[in-house]
Amino acid sequence: MQTITTPGGETLVVLPIAEYEDLLDRADIAQADKVKADIAAGRDELVPAEVVNRLLAGENAVKVWRSRRGMAARELAKKARISAPYLSEIESGKKDGSLSTMKKIAEALSVDLDDLAQ
């Protein structure tokens, strides 16, 4: 390992490419281990291809995630503390849910608010 000091006083490290690649590999492995631990602990989940494909096809995200969670529309509406007709309008695209409503729906579905963005 070699160090170089720039004119601005910053210290840089020069190391063989094999060592650099080993550091990258270790970082990748550590990140993968964290993801596995988050999944095992229930802090994250794998999203099946069926869900991804439905979302990519443009299907309403609220409806897709509700279906994934095995929830009836009335059940989700009740859990999110909104009316069933309002949920139906959101799922059909007739209305955009307000930010506060979408937060309630995301919480009820146990997803991030970003997962419901269209």
C-alpha positions in Angstrom: 0.0 0.0 0.0 1.2 3.4 -0.9 -0.1 6.8 0.2 -0.1 10.1 -1.8 -0.8 13.5 -0.4 -2.6 15.8 -2.8 -1.7 19.6 -3.0 -4.9 20.2 -1.0 -3.7 18.0 1.8 -5.9 15.0 1.1 -4.3 11.6 1.7 -4.9 9.0 -1.0 -4.2 5.3 -0.8 -2.8 3.3 -3.7 -3.2 -0.4 -3.5 -2.9 -3.4 -5.9 -6.0 -4.0 -8.0 -6.5 -7.5 -6.4 -6.7 -5.9 -3.0 -9.2 -3.3 -4.3 -11.4 -6.0 -5.9 -11.2 -8.0 -2.7 -12.5 -5.0 -0.7 -15.4 -4.6 -3.2 -16.2 -8.3 -2.9 -16.3 -8.1 0.9 -18.5 -5.0 0.8 -20.9 -6.8 -1.6 -21.0 -9.9 0.6 -21.7 -7.7 3.7 -24.5 -5.9 1.9 -26.0 -9.3 0.8 -25.8 -10.6 4.3 -27.6 -7.5 5.6 -30.4 -8.0 3.1 -30.7 -11.7 4.1 -30.9 -10.7 7.8 -33.5 -8.1 7.1 -35.6 -10.6 5.2 -35.2 -13.2 7.9 -36.2 -10.6 10.6 -39.2 -9.5 8.6 -37.9 -6.0 8.0 -37.9 -6.6 4.3 -39.4 -9.0 1.8 -38.8 -10.5 -1.5 -41.3 -9.4 -4.1 -42.4 -12.2 -6.4 -42.1 -11.8 -10.2 -45.9 -11.9 -10.5 -46.2 -8.8 -8.4 -43.4 -7.0 -10.3 -44.9 -7.9 -13.6 -48.4 -6.7 -12.6 -46.9 -3.4 -11.5 -44.8 -3.0 -14.6 -47.9 -3.7 -16.7 -49.4 -0.6 -15.2 -51.9 -2.3 -12.8 -52.9 -0.1 -9.9 -50.3 -0.6 -7.1 -52.8 -0.5 -4.3 -54.8 -3.3 -5.9 -51.7 -5.3 -6.6 -50.4 -5.1 -3.0 -53.9 -5.7 -1.6 -54.1 -8.8 -3.7 -50.6 -9.9 -2.6 -51.6 -9.5 1.0 -54.8 -11.5 0.5 -57.0 -8.7 1.6 -60.5 -8.0 0.4 -61.2 -4.3 -0.6 -63.5 -3.8 2.4 -60.9 -5.2 4.8 -58.2 -2.8 3.5 -60.6 0.1 3.6 -61.5 -0.7 7.2 -57.8 -1.2 8.2 -56.8 2.1 6.5 -59.8 3.9 8.0 -61.2 5.1 4.7 -64.5 4.3 2.9 -64.7 1.3 0.7 -66.1 3.5 -2.2 -63.1 5.8 -1.9 -60.7 2.9 -2.0 -62.5 1.6 -5.1 -62.1 4.9 -6.8 -58.3 4.9 -6.0 -57.9 1.3 -7.3 -59.8 2.1 -10.5 -57.8 5.3 -11.1 -60.9 7.5 -10.9 -59.3 9.4 -8.0 -55.8 10.0 -6.7 -55.6 9.4 -3.0 -54.4 12.3 -0.9 -51.0 11.9 0.7 -52.5 11.2 4.1 -54.8 8.5 2.6 -52.0 6.9 0.7 -49.9 6.8 3.9 -52.8 5.0 5.7 -53.1 2.5 2.8 -49.3 1.9 2.8 -49.3 1.3 6.5 -52.3 -1.0 6.3 -50.6 -3.0 3.5 -47.2 -3.0 5.3 -45.4 -1.4 2.3 -43.5 1.8 1.8 -45.4 4.8 0.5 -43.1 4.7 -2.5 -44.4 1.2 -3.3 -47.8 2.7 -4.1 -46.5 5.4 -6.5 -47.8 5.0 -10.0 
